[in-house]
Amino acid sequence: MKHRIIFHIDVNSAYLSWEAAYRLQHGESTDLRNIPSIVGGDESKRHGIVLAKSIPAKKYGILTGESIYSAKQKCPNLTIIPPNYERYMKASSSMVDLLEEYSSYIQRYSIDEVFLDYSYGNEQNFLDIAYEIKERIKKELGFTVNIGIGPNKLLAKMASDFKKPDRVHTLFHYEIEDKMWPLPVDKLFMVGSKTKKKLNGRGVFTIGELAKLDREYIYSWLKKPGLLIWEYANGIENSPVRNIPLPVKSVGNSTTTSYDVDNRKESYMFLLALSEMVGMRIRDLEQSGRVISISLKSHQFHSYSHQKKLDIPTDSTNAIYKTAKKLFDKIWNEEPIRRFSVNISELYSNEFCQLSLLEDYDPREEILDKTIDKIRNRYGYNSVIRSCFLYSGIKPIIGGVVAEEDYPMMSSIF
């Protein structure tokens, strides 16, 4: 049986690198990667956290996830760039397009992480190929990556986390004892702070110490999760590189507002802006959904939600929005709102959809949705917007990069 060769390609400081590359390509002279800089939310709003940081910013002790206020206390001359998720998705897709020249077995693990199975490649040295990919990404796309290489996805991912940036590392089974076992146990994928505390409490401080525990003992103590991390510590992981994404169970978007919304008109506008992105995303998946749900969180952090099952599945933005409005009218108790969420689930393929004679179906609306999607995908989300958003101060389309189910961010699913 041919040995597997798996690459894990991980973009270095992805959001910041993509911002830097974009700005340099559009005439800016300062490289954000060479100065203390971060990508983060607007500190005047409730999204004020660090999403990505430059190496110079890291030297000030700035951490991913901390507040922008805290980061500025550490570095008063910090450059702060608001995130542009549409730009990042395009950069990620450009990288995947390049990788597809090397293998048809590619799995997008997150927006900035990709697994590539090179087991079916030619006889050319896989290390040469890895360095070629790394250099091409740097030269052609303008950002750097780490590439980890191993016999499975777990070891490839562990290898890519070794010294950064712009490096290629290997981690095969014969290298585990020297390269992985001496590392602190919380450096192992899937070992978080709570598990680290449990392991440390029983004298397990390194990955090697975990690996050498008796299999039955770790199972009796931590059950299946314990057995999983024991296998990982021993380099055991056999999942395939999936070139077909996992089925999406639902598509949703949410937003925390910069102020407490206390009236119906503005609430509707936030629901519409969320519905716009939900509709675009579900049409991009070529699916329709039958269950529409919304959830609200008040300024006092009280949460409540409601859902409605439609007679037939829909991918229409207007249908999603109209249902969301009805649900809102049923559950809103006139408390000021700080968070809105719109979700569509129970999804079906658009290859076959039985229309109901009782449903108010207008084929012109379907054509209009698809035409607007094409324009937005080509010229940007704000190239076509609804007039009600003009001068409102509310973004006409609200939503993140992709569905969590599309690219599970650091999930346990390889």
C-alpha positions in Angstrom: 0.0 0.0 0.0 1.4 3.4 -1.0 2.2 5.7 2.0 0.1 8.8 2.4 1.6 12.2 1.9 -0.6 14.9 3.4 0.1 18.6 3.3 -1.4 21.1 5.7 -1.2 24.7 4.3 -1.7 27.4 6.9 -1.6 31.1 6.0 0.6 33.1 8.4 -1.5 35.7 10.2 -4.1 35.3 7.6 -6.3 38.4 7.9 -3.3 40.7 8.4 -1.3 39.1 5.6 -4.2 39.4 3.2 -4.8 43.0 4.1 -1.1 43.8 3.7 -0.9 42.0 0.3 -4.0 43.8 -1.0 -2.8 47.2 0.1 0.6 46.8 -1.4 -0.9 45.6 -4.7 -3.0 48.7 -4.7 -0.2 51.2 -4.3 0.4 51.5 -0.5 4.1 51.7 0.4 3.8 50.5 4.0 3.7 46.8 4.6 1.4 46.2 7.6 3.4 43.1 8.5 6.5 45.2 9.2 4.9 47.6 11.7 2.8 47.1 14.9 -0.6 46.5 13.4 -3.7 44.4 13.9 -6.9 43.6 12.1 -9.8 44.0 14.5 -13.3 45.4 15.0 -14.2 49.0 15.6 -13.5 49.7 19.3 -16.4 52.2 19.3 -18.7 49.2 18.7 -19.0 45.9 20.4 -16.7 44.0 18.1 -13.5 45.6 19.4 -11.2 42.6 19.6 -7.9 41.6 17.9 -8.5 39.2 15.0 -4.9 39.0 13.7 -1.6 40.7 14.6 1.7 41.5 13.0 5.0 40.1 14.4 6.0 43.6 15.6 2.7 43.8 17.4 3.3 40.4 19.0 6.5 41.8 20.5 4.3 44.2 22.5 2.5 41.3 24.1 -0.6 41.8 22.0 -2.8 38.7 21.9 -5.4 37.5 19.4 -8.8 37.8 21.0 -8.0 40.6 23.4 -9.8 44.0 23.3 -8.5 46.7 21.0 -8.5 49.0 24.1 -6.1 46.7 25.8 -3.9 46.3 22.7 -3.7 50.1 22.4 -2.6 50.4 26.0 0.3 48.1 25.2 1.1 49.9 22.0 -0.2 53.4 21.6 1.0 53.8 18.0 -0.8 50.6 16.9 -2.2 50.6 13.4 -5.8 49.2 13.4 -7.4 47.9 10.3 -11.1 46.9 10.2 -11.8 43.4 8.8 -13.0 42.9 5.2 -14.3 39.3 5.0 -15.2 39.5 1.4 -11.6 40.3 0.6 -10.3 37.4 2.7 -12.6 34.9 1.1 -11.3 35.9 -2.3 -7.7 35.6 -1.1 -8.5 32.1 0.3 -10.1 31.0 -2.9 -7.1 32.2 -5.0 -4.9 30.0 -2.8 -7.2 27.0 -3.4 -7.2 27.6 -7.1 -3.4 27.5 -7.1 -3.3 24.3 -5.0 -5.7 22.6 -7.3 -2.9 22.5 -9.9 -1.1 19.9 -7.6 -4.0 17.7 -6.4 -7.7 17.1 -6.9 -7.9 16.0 -3.2 -8.2 19.3 -1.3 -10.1 20.0 1.8 -10.8 23.5 3.0 -10.5 23.1 6.8 -11.1 26.8 7.5 -10.7 30.1 5.6 -6.9 30.0 6.1 -6.2 26.3 6.4 -6.2 23.7 3.6 -5.4 20.0 3.6 -3.9 18.6 0.3 -3.4 14.9 -0.3 -0.3 14.4 -2.4 -0.3 10.6 -2.2 -1.5 10.4 -5.7 1.0 12.9 -7.1 3.9 12.1 -9.4 7.2 10.7 -8.2 8.7 14.1 -7.8 10.0 14.7 -4.3 7.2 15.9 -2.1 9.5 18.3 -0.3 10.4 20.0 -3.5 6.7 20.3 -4.3 6.0 21.8 -0.9 8.7 24.4 -1.3 7.4 25.2 -4.8 3.9 25.7 -3.5 5.2 27.9 -0.7 7.2 30.1 -3.0 4.5 30.4 -5.6 2.0 31.6 -3.0 4.5 34.2 -1.8 5.4 35.3 -5.3 2.0 35.1 -7.1 -0.4 35.9 -4.3 1.8 38.1 -2.0 1.5 36.3 1.4 3.3 33.5 3.2 2.2 30.1 4.5 3.6 27.3 6.6 3.3 23.9 5.2 3.3 20.8 7.4 3.8 17.4 5.8 2.9 14.1 7.4 1.3 10.7 6.8 -2.1 11.9 8.1 -3.9 15.2 8.7 -3.2 15.3 12.4 0.6 15.1 12.0 0.6 17.5 9.0 -1.4 20.0 11.1 1.0 19.6 14.0 4.0 20.1 11.7 2.6 23.3 10.2 2.4 24.8 13.8 6.2 24.4 14.2 8.4 27.5 13.8 6.8 30.3 11.7 6.5 32.1 9.3 7.2 30.9 5.8 8.4 27.4 6.7 8.0 23.8 5.6 8.1 21.1 8.3 7.7 17.4 8.3 6.3 15.1 11.0 6.3 11.4 10.1 5.9 8.6 12.6 9.7 8.1 13.0 10.0 11.9 13.9 7.2 12.0 16.6 9.5 11.1 19.5 12.0 13.9 18.7 9.7 16.6 17.3 6.3 16.2 19.0 6.7 14.3 22.3 8.8 16.9 24.1 6.2 19.6 23.5 3.8 20.8 26.3 0.7 18.7 26.3 -1.6 21.7 25.5 0.3 22.0 22.1 -1.5 18.8 21.0 -4.5 19.4 18.8 -7.7 19.0 20.8 -6.1 19.6 24.2 -7.6 22.8 25.7 -7.0 24.5 29.0 -9.5 22.3 30.9 -8.0 19.1 29.6 -4.5 20.4 30.2 -5.4 21.1 33.9 -6.7 17.6 34.3 -3.6 16.0 32.7 -1.3 18.2 34.7 -3.1 17.2 37.8 -2.0 13.6 37.3 1.5 14.5 36.3 1.1 14.6 32.6 2.9 17.7 31.3 4.2 16.7 27.8 2.7 15.0 24.7 5.1 12.2 25.2 4.0 11.5 28.8 0.4 11.4 27.5 1.4 9.0 24.7 3.1 6.6 27.1 0.0 6.3 29.4 -1.7 2.9 29.3 -4.6 3.0 26.7 -7.1 1.4 29.1 -6.1 3.7 31.9 -6.7 6.9 29.8 -10.1 5.5 28.6 -11.2 4.6 32.1 -10.3 8.1 33.3 -11.4 10.4 30.4 -13.5 8.0 28.3 -13.7 8.6 24.5 -12.2 12.1 24.5 -9.3 10.7 26.5 -8.8 7.9 24.0 -8.9 10.4 21.1 -6.1 12.6 22.5 -4.1 9.5 23.4 -4.3 8.4 19.8 -3.3 11.9 18.6 -0.4 11.9 21.0 0.8 8.6 19.3 0.2 10.1 15.8 -2.9 7.9 15.1 -5.4 9.5 12.8 -6.8 8.1 9.6 -9.5 10.4 8.2 -9.4 11.0 4.4 -8.8 14.4 2.8 -12.4 15.2 1.7 -12.6 16.9 -1.6 -16.3 17.1 -1.2 -17.4 19.3 1.7 -19.5 18.0 4.6 -23.3 18.5 4.1 -24.4 21.9 5.3 -27.2 21.5 7.9 -28.1 25.2 8.2 -27.1 28.7 7.0 -27.3 31.6 9.4 -25.9 35.0 10.2 -26.0 37.2 13.3 -24.8 40.6 14.3 -24.3 42.5 17.5 -25.4 46.1 17.0 -23.3 49.2 17.9 -26.3 50.6 19.8 -29.4 49.2 21.5 -32.2 49.0 18.9 -35.5 50.1 20.4 -37.9 50.4 17.4 -39.5 48.1 14.9 -38.4 49.9 11.7 -34.7 49.6 12.5 -35.1 46.0 13.7 -36.7 45.1 10.4 -33.7 46.6 8.6 -31.2 44.5 10.5 -33.3 41.4 9.8 -33.3 42.4 6.1 -29.5 42.9 6.0 -29.0 39.5 7.6 -31.6 37.9 5.3 -29.7 39.3 2.2 -26.5 37.4 3.2 -28.4 34.2 4.2 -30.2 34.2 0.8 -27.0 34.8 -1.1 -25.2 32.0 0.7 -28.0 29.4 0.4 -28.3 30.1 -3.3 -24.6 29.7 -3.7 -25.0 26.2 -2.2 -27.8 25.5 -4.7 -30.1 24.6 -1.9 -33.3 25.7 -0.3 -34.5 25.6 3.3 -37.8 24.9 4.9 -37.3 26.2 8.4 -36.7 29.9 9.1 -35.7 30.9 12.6 -34.6 34.1 14.3 -33.1 34.8 17.7 -32.8 38.1 19.6 -30.7 39.1 22.6 -31.8 42.1 24.6 -29.7 44.9 26.1 -30.1 42.9 29.4 -28.7 39.8 27.7 -32.1 38.0 27.7 -32.3 35.6 24.7 -35.4 34.4 22.9 -36.1 32.8 19.6 -38.8 31.4 17.3 -39.1 29.4 14.1 -41.5 28.7 11.3 -41.7 25.7 9.0 -42.7 26.6 5.4 -44.9 24.5 3.1 -42.1 24.3 0.6 -38.4 25.0 0.8 -37.2 28.5 -0.3 -33.9 30.2 -1.3 -35.7 33.6 -1.8 -34.3 36.5 0.1 -37.7 38.1 0.3 -39.3 34.9 1.6 -36.6 34.6 4.2 -37.0 38.2 5.2 -40.9 38.2 5.3 -40.9 35.1 7.5 -38.2 36.7 9.8 -40.4 39.8 10.1 -43.4 37.7 11.1 -41.4 35.8 13.7 -40.0 39.1 15.1 -43.5 40.5 15.5 -44.5 37.4 17.5 -41.7 37.4 19.9 -40.5 41.0 20.4 -41.5 42.4 23.8 -40.3 45.9 23.0 -37.1 45.4 25.0 -34.1 47.2 23.4 -32.2 44.7 21.3 -28.4 44.3 21.0 -28.1 41.1 18.8 -30.1 39.7 15.9 -29.8 36.3 14.2 -31.5 34.8 11.1 -31.1 31.1 10.2 -32.5 28.7 7.6 -32.4 25.0 8.1 -33.9 21.7 6.9 -32.1 22.1 3.6 -32.9 20.5 0.2 -31.1 20.4 -3.1 -32.5 22.7 -5.8 -32.1 19.9 -8.3 -35.6 18.9 -7.4 -38.2 21.0 -5.7 -41.9 20.4 -5.7 -43.8 23.7 -6.0 -47.0 24.1 -4.1 -50.1 25.4 -5.9 -50.9 27.3 -2.8 -47.5 29.0 -2.6 -47.2 32.5 -4.0 -44.3 31.6 -6.4 -43.0 34.3 -8.8 -40.3 33.0 -11.3 -39.3 36.7 -11.9 -38.2 37.0 -8.3 -35.9 33.9 -8.7 -34.3 35.4 -11.8 -33.9 38.7 -10.0 -32.2 37.1 -7.0 -29.7 35.2 -9.2 -28.9 38.3 -11.3 -28.2 40.4 -8.2 -26.0 37.7 -6.8 -23.9 37.6 -10.0 -23.5 41.4 -9.9 -22.5 41.4 -6.2 -20.1 38.5 -6.6 -18.3 40.4 -9.5 -18.4 44.0 -8.3 -18.8 43.7 -4.5 -21.7 43.2 -2.1 -22.5 46.9 -2.0 -22.8 47.3 -5.8 -26.6 46.6 -5.5 -28.4 47.6 -2.3 -31.9 48.3 -1.3 -32.8 52.0 -1.1 -34.1 51.8 2.4 -30.5 51.5 3.6 -29.4 54.8 2.1 -28.3 57.3 4.8 -29.6 54.8 7.5 -26.2 54.1 9.0 -27.1 50.3 8.8 -25.1 48.1 6.5 -27.2 46.8 3.6 -25.7 43.3 3.8 -24.6 41.8 7.1 -22.8 38.5 7.6 -19.5 36.7 8.1 -17.3 34.9 5.6 -19.0 31.5 5.3 -21.3 29.1 7.2 -19.6 27.5 10.2 -20.6 24.2 8.7 -18.8 25.0 5.4 -15.4 25.4 7.0 -15.5 24.4 10.7 -13.1 26.8 12.3 -10.7 24.7 14.5 -13.4 22.0 15.0 -12.7 18.5 16.1 -13.7 17.3 12.6 -10.8 16.5 10.4 
